[in-house]
Amino acid sequence: MNAAIEAEGLKKSFSDHQALKGVDLSVPAGTVLGVLGPNGAGKTTTVRILATLARPDSGRAVVAGYDVLREPREVRRRIGLAGQYAAVDEQLTGRENLVLLGTLLRLGKQGARDRAVELLDRFELTEAADRLTRTYSGGMRRRLDLAACLVSSPPVVFLDEPTTGLDPSSRATLWRMIRDQVASGVTVLLTTQYLEEADVLADRIAVVDHGVVIAEGTPHELKRKVGTEWLEVTVAHSHDVGAALAVLAPMAATPPRETGDGRGVSVRLPDGMGAVATAATALEAARLEIAEFALRRPSLDDVFVHLTGRGNS
């Protein structure tokens, strides 16, 4: 597939801080790349360079077939950008925000009005179209912001933590709308702090830490890097956690750990159902009362801890 976004060796420093140390990315057309990493990893700096809002110290990047340094105007004509905070004019209505953008983008008066009507309907804002945006909820503002970045029908869209601060329902609505855009052929580069969001939306994920890409692949491929499934055991009585740890330690592939709620044990066992059966038999022999006994597949949270040694925060 043709790459809609390509970056090679992007480096960027601010004073004595090197934000990017050589970022390489490739995003096939019509797909979603999720860029994940702890705060300060370099995600937003990467987006700003690709969107022509910042210049790299070295390296090259091509977006929608145009070089971001040599042809920034052509790049801007072909991209949409939604930042971490909704960039809407609170003194205008939702409709006026979109019509103004369409006019500035030279769609013509009627073209701008028609495009506004289309986007307001697509993003479920028609009923609120003629209300001032300062009366909008957070989810409505984010939907309007996403609609605004699509006014010119760009083939490439950058979404920098687009659902920050939204409630789960609003986040799910925005996810559906992003998927609709991708289904129509739009290429999306998405940065996010929500690992579930990347798992749901991204075709591939790049994990960035300390200014470099430390892992890249599909969500499934990254989870396989962590290893096999985890056995989650919850004891009926919290004072039995220590005993459960002692019982499971000899058969564990890695040292078992106490779960965050202090009521259970999480342990990675060797491959095969035999190991699970052995663990169950050992717990029963120790006469421990077990409230829950379940296998859990590795999550992107596990990927983060495995790759960076810390959580995604």
C-alpha positions in Angstrom: 0.0 0.0 0.0 1.2 3.6 -0.7 2.3 5.4 2.4 0.2 8.6 3.2 2.7 9.6 5.9 6.4 8.8 6.0 9.0 10.1 8.5 12.7 9.2 8.6 15.1 10.2 11.3 13.2 13.1 12.7 15.1 15.0 15.4 14.1 18.0 17.4 15.6 19.8 20.4 14.2 22.6 22.6 17.0 24.4 24.4 18.9 21.6 26.2 16.1 19.0 25.8 16.1 16.6 22.9 12.4 15.9 22.2 13.0 13.6 19.2 16.1 11.5 18.7 15.3 10.0 15.3 11.7 9.1 14.8 10.8 6.8 11.9 7.1 6.3 10.9 5.2 4.9 7.9 1.4 5.0 7.7 -0.3 3.3 4.7 -3.1 5.2 3.1 -6.6 4.6 4.5 -5.3 3.2 7.8 -4.9 4.4 11.5 -1.5 4.6 13.2 -1.8 4.9 16.9 1.2 6.7 18.5 1.5 5.8 22.2 4.0 6.9 24.8 4.3 8.4 28.3 4.0 12.1 28.8 7.0 13.8 27.3 7.8 10.9 24.9 7.7 13.1 21.8 4.2 12.4 20.5 2.9 15.9 20.1 6.3 17.2 18.7 6.1 14.5 16.0 2.6 15.6 15.1 3.6 19.3 15.0 6.4 18.5 12.6 4.2 16.4 10.3 1.5 19.1 10.3 4.2 21.8 9.4 3.7 23.6 12.7 7.4 22.9 13.7 10.6 22.3 11.7 12.8 19.3 12.5 16.4 19.9 13.2 17.1 17.0 10.9 15.4 14.1 9.1 12.7 14.2 6.5 8.9 13.7 6.3 6.4 13.3 3.5 2.7 13.7 4.0 0.1 13.1 1.2 3.0 13.0 -1.2 4.6 16.3 -0.3 7.7 17.1 1.7 6.8 19.0 4.9 9.9 21.2 4.6 10.0 22.0 0.9 6.3 22.0 0.2 4.5 23.0 3.5 1.7 24.8 1.7 0.8 21.7 -0.3 0.9 19.6 2.9 -1.5 22.0 4.7 -4.0 21.8 1.8 -4.2 18.1 2.3 -4.4 17.6 6.1 -6.7 18.2 9.0 -5.6 18.6 12.6 -7.5 18.3 15.8 -5.4 19.1 18.9 -5.7 18.2 22.5 -8.3 20.9 23.1 -11.2 21.8 21.0 -10.4 24.9 18.9 -13.8 26.4 18.4 -14.9 30.0 18.6 -17.3 30.2 21.6 -18.8 33.4 20.3 -20.1 31.7 17.2 -22.6 29.0 16.6 -21.6 25.5 15.5 -22.8 26.3 12.0 -21.0 29.6 11.9 -17.8 28.0 13.0 -17.9 25.6 10.0 -19.1 28.1 7.5 -16.3 30.5 8.5 -13.7 27.8 8.0 -15.2 26.8 4.7 -15.1 30.4 3.5 -11.5 30.8 4.6 -10.7 27.6 2.7 -12.3 29.1 -0.4 -15.2 26.7 -0.8 -17.4 29.7 -1.7 -20.3 31.0 0.2 -22.8 28.3 -0.9 -20.1 25.6 -0.8 -19.2 26.5 2.7 -22.9 26.4 3.8 -23.5 23.1 2.1 -20.4 21.5 3.7 -21.4 22.8 7.1 -24.9 21.2 6.8 -23.2 17.9 5.7 -20.8 17.8 8.6 -23.3 18.9 11.2 -25.5 16.0 10.2 -22.6 13.5 10.1 -21.4 14.5 13.6 -24.9 14.6 15.1 -24.9 18.3 15.7 -27.8 19.5 13.5 -30.1 20.2 16.5 -27.5 22.3 18.2 -26.2 23.9 14.9 -27.5 27.4 15.7 -26.6 27.5 19.4 -23.5 29.3 20.5 -20.7 26.8 21.0 -20.0 28.0 24.6 -23.3 26.2 25.5 -21.9 22.9 24.0 -20.9 20.0 26.2 -17.3 18.7 26.1 -18.3 15.9 23.8 -20.1 18.2 21.4 -17.1 20.5 21.2 -14.8 17.7 20.4 -17.2 16.5 17.6 -17.4 20.0 16.2 -13.6 20.2 16.4 -13.3 17.0 14.4 -15.9 18.2 11.9 -13.9 21.4 11.5 -10.7 19.6 10.6 -12.6 17.8 7.9 -14.1 20.9 6.2 -11.7 20.7 3.3 -12.1 16.8 2.9 -8.4 16.2 3.7 -7.0 12.8 2.8 -4.8 12.8 6.0 -5.9 13.7 9.5 -3.8 14.2 12.7 -5.6 13.7 15.9 -3.6 14.6 19.0 -5.3 13.1 22.0 -8.7 13.9 20.6 -10.8 12.3 23.5 -8.9 13.7 26.4 -11.3 14.6 29.2 -14.4 13.0 27.6 -16.7 10.6 29.4 -16.9 7.0 28.2 -20.1 7.6 26.2 -18.7 10.6 24.4 -15.4 8.8 23.7 -17.2 5.9 22.2 -19.2 8.2 19.9 -16.1 9.9 18.7 -14.5 6.5 18.1 -17.4 5.6 15.8 -17.0 8.8 13.9 -13.3 8.3 13.4 -13.9 4.8 12.1 -16.4 6.2 9.6 -13.8 8.6 8.3 -11.2 5.8 7.9 -13.8 3.7 6.1 -14.2 6.5 3.6 -10.4 6.3 2.8 -9.0 8.9 5.2 -5.6 8.2 6.8 -5.4 9.0 10.5 -2.4 9.4 12.8 -3.7 9.3 16.3 -1.8 10.1 19.5 -3.6 9.0 22.7 -3.1 8.4 26.4 -5.9 5.9 26.4 -4.5 2.4 25.6 -8.0 1.0 25.0 -8.5 3.8 22.4 -5.5 2.6 20.4 -6.6 -1.0 20.7 -10.0 -0.2 19.3 -9.0 2.2 16.5 -5.5 1.6 15.4 -4.4 -0.8 12.6 -0.9 -0.4 13.8 0.7 1.1 16.8 4.0 2.8 17.3 5.3 3.1 20.9 7.4 6.2 21.5 9.7 6.7 24.5 12.4 9.3 25.1 12.1 10.6 21.5 12.4 7.3 19.6 10.1 4.6 18.4 10.9 1.6 20.6 8.3 -0.8 19.1 5.9 -0.9 16.2 3.3 -3.4 15.0 -0.4 -4.4 15.2 -2.0 -4.5 18.6 -1.9 -8.3 18.5 1.8 -8.3 17.6 2.7 -6.0 20.4 0.8 -8.0 22.9 2.6 -11.1 21.8 5.9 -9.4 22.7 4.8 -9.5 26.4 4.4 -13.2 26.4 1.7 -15.7 27.3 -1.6 -15.3 29.1 -1.7 -14.3 32.8 -3.6 -16.2 35.4 -5.5 -14.0 37.7 -6.4 -15.5 41.1 -8.6 -13.6 43.6 -8.7 -15.0 47.1 -11.8 -14.8 49.3 -9.8 -13.5 52.2 -7.2 -10.8 51.8 -4.9 -12.4 54.5 -4.4 -15.4 52.1 -2.7 -13.4 49.4 0.7 -14.1 50.7 0.0 -17.9 50.8 -1.3 -17.7 47.2 1.9 -16.0 46.1 4.0 -18.7 47.8 1.9 -21.5 46.2 2.1 -20.1 42.7 5.8 -18.9 42.7 7.4 -22.3 42.0 5.4 -22.9 38.8 5.5 -19.3 37.5 7.4 -18.3 34.3 8.1 -14.9 36.0 7.7 -13.9 39.7 4.0 -13.6 40.5 2.8 -10.2 41.7 0.0 -9.0 44.0 -2.8 -7.2 42.2 -3.5 -3.5 42.9 -6.6 -4.2 45.1 -4.6 -6.4 47.5 -7.1 -9.2 47.0 -5.3 -11.4 44.4 -2.3 -12.6 42.5 -1.4 -12.2 38.9 1.0 -14.8 37.5 2.4 -15.7 34.1 2.5 -19.5 33.7 4.4 -21.6 31.1 2.4 -22.3 27.9 -0.2 -25.0 28.0 -3.4 -25.8 29.9 -1.4 -28.3 32.0 0.2 -25.4 33.9 -3.2 -23.9 34.6 -4.4 -27.3 36.0 -1.3 -27.6 38.1 -1.9 -24.1 39.6 -5.5 -24.9 40.4 -4.6 -28.2 42.1 -1.8 -26.5 44.1 -4.2 -23.8 45.4 -6.8 -26.5 46.3 -4.2 -28.5 48.1 -3.2 -25.4 50.1 -6.9 -25.2 51.2 -7.2 -21.6 50.0 -10.6 -20.3 49.3 -10.6 -18.8 45.8 -13.2 -16.2 44.8 -12.1 -15.9 41.1 -9.8 -17.9 38.9 -9.4 -16.7 35.3 -7.0 -16.4 32.4 -6.3 -12.9 31.0 -4.6 -12.1 27.7 -1.9 -9.4 27.7 -3.2 -5.9 27.3 -1.5 -2.8 26.0 -1.0 -1.8 29.6 1.2 -4.9 29.9 3.0 -3.8 26.7 3.8 -0.4 28.2 5.2 -1.8 31.4 7.2 -4.4 29.4 8.6 -1.9 26.9 9.1 1.3 29.0 9.2 0.0 32.6 6.4 2.3 33.6 2.8 3.0 32.8 1.3 5.3 30.2 1.2 8.5 32.2 
